[in-house]
Amino acid sequence: MLVEYDSDWPRLFEDAAEALRAVGNPAWTIEHIGSTAVPGMMAKPVIDIAVRLVDQGDLDRHRHGLERGGWRVGSGVRTHRVMLFEQGGARLRIGHFFTPEQWPNAHQRVLRDWLRMHPDDAARYQHAKQEAARRATGRRSYNDAKTAVIQEIMDRARAARGLPAANVHDKRAHASGHEEARHPEG
């Protein structure tokens, strides 16, 4: 599940961003987020991408092109829209699409910035990820096992920006009535 940091991840992000603009909106601001965006951090080898939409309808206007380019709607995240890019059954990229209003304080961007500037929290988070991966029986249990550490780090990161705490648990309930945790990191 987790692999050592790969120095190719920034290049893979750049390639993904270029391809995303080619099938979507060339005007999009696109940033690398998630653990693959934190130098030295172990991660699942999936490139997380933050996209700043131009307006509320921007993604809908470009969805057909994205789908032709291999992207599909995915995830039960309730705070923003998400699309996935897979090849050969393997998830390679996750696109997180934020409205202009969401962009400045999107959890994924806040967490990335905090972890890049606070190596002690990055190390603590990596340890939590390793423990979660060791004990996980699936994606849900892996994400659930990281919740407390992510919440604590995000509370500090948001407070440093003058923002109130916000729940990092971000998934809709499935038909079974259970929720699958989705954290800012992924």
N, C-alpha and C positions, 0 to 999 in steps of 0.2 A: 504494500500500500504506500508507505512513505519511502522516499529515496533521498539520497544525499543531494545537496544543492548542486545544480547543473549550471555551469557558466554559460551554457547556450540558451537558457530560459529568456534572458532579455532579447536575444535575437529572434527567438521563436515568437515572443510577444510582438516585436516590430513587424515580422512577417504576417502575423495574425491581424494586426491593426491595419496594415496596408490592404490585405485581402478583404477585411470587413468594410473598409471605406469603399473599395471597388464595387462591392455588391450592395452596399447601403448608401449612406449619405457622405460624400467626400468632405463635408463641412464638420463632421462629428469630431469632438475632442475625445480622444481615446487614451486611457491610462492603464498601465499594468498594475493589477492588485493581487491580493491573495499571497500565500506563502512563497510562491515562485518569484514574487516581486521584492522579497526581503533577502538581500545578499547573505549567503551562508546558511539559510534556514532549510531544513529538511522539509519536503513537501510531497504531496501526491503530484505526479508529473502531468498536471492539467494547468493550462494557462488561463487565469481569470483575468477578465477584461472589463473595465468600467467605461461605459459610453455615455457621454453627455448629449442627450437629445436636444434638438433645436426647440421643440415645443411638444405639447401633449400628443399630437397626431403624427409626429415624426416617424416613430417606429412602424406604425400601421402603413404609412405611405411607402416604406421601404421593405416591408416584410416579405413580399413576393420575391424581390431580388435576393434577400438574405436566404430564403428557403431554396431558391435555385442554386445558391452558392454553398449549400450543404448545411445551413443552420436550421434548427427546428425549435419550436417553443418547448420549454421544459421547466421543471421545477415548480414547487408549490410556494415559492417565496411570495409573500403578500405585500411587501412594501415597494417593490419595483418589478419590472418585467425582466425575464431571463430567457435567453436562447442558448442552445447547446450545439456544439459542433463535434461530430463523432466520425471516425473512419474505421472500418473493419470491426465495428462493435466496441471500439475503445473511445472513451470520452477524451478529447484533446483540448477543448477550449470551452469556457463558460463565459457568455456575454451578459453583463449586468447593465441594464439600460435605465438611466436615471433622467428624470425631468430636470430642467434648469433649477427648479426650486429645491430638489433633493440633492443636487450635486455637491454643494459646499460641505455638507455634513453627513454624506452617505457613510454608513458604518464601515464599509469595506475600505474606503479611502482614508478615514480617520485611523483605523487600526493599522493599515500599512504604514502611514506616516509615523505613527507612534512607535511601532516596532523598529523601524529604520533608525529612529533617534534614541531608543532606549534599549540597549543591548541586554540589560538584565531581564527586562520583560520579554524580549525576544527569546532568550534562553529558557525562561520559565514557560513560555508558551510552547516552545519546541518540546520541552520535557513532557508537558501535558499531552501534546500530540502523540509522542512516542508511547506514553502509557496508554492512551486511548486506542492507538493502533494495536498494541500488544493484547489488549483485552477485548477488542471489538469483535462482534459477531456479524456485523453488517454496517452499512453507511450510517444508519440511524444511531446505532449504539456508539459508533466512533464520534459522531458529532455531539451526541448527548454527553459523552464523557469529557468533552472540552468546555462545556457551557460555563462552569463556575469560573475558570481561569479567564476565559474570554470576557465574561461579564465584568470581572474585577478590573481587567486591563482597560476595557472600553469605558468603564465609569471614570477612571483616572484620565484617560485621553480626552473624553468629552468635558470633564471638569476643567482641564487645562485650557480648553477652548471657550470656557464660560458657558457650556451647555449642560442641561440637566441630564441625569442618567436616563438611559433608554434600554429597554429589554432587547437583548441580542437574539432572542428566540424569534424566528422570522418565517415560520412555515404555517401554511393552512392545514387544517385537520383533514385527514384522509377519510374516505368513506367508513373506515373501521372506527372512526372517532378518535384515533390517535394522531398526534402530530409528529411530523418528522422534523427534527431540528435542522436549521440552516443558519449557519453563523456567518459573520462578515467575511471570514477567511475562506470558508468553503470546505 
